């Protein structure tokens, strides 16, 4: 069993696109079976974003918990993912 990562993004957000690329690279590195991720358009899923407390994009949610507002460094994101994988 893995973890669920959601990238909340806005259609014209360049940093959001970078966040998606970083997550895809980490999923490729760690294994798709350990990280299930998806990109969430806040415009289309505003109710979900509000319920999670997301006020800006990009935002990264891991296992239904808002973990990052903004794009962290790849190292911080990798460390957070491994921490959560260890607790699964």
Secondary structure by P-SEA (a helix, b strand, c coil): cbbbbbbbbccccaaaaaaaaaaaaaaaaaccccbbbbbbcccccaaaaaaaccccccbbbccccccccccccaaaaaaaaaaaaaac
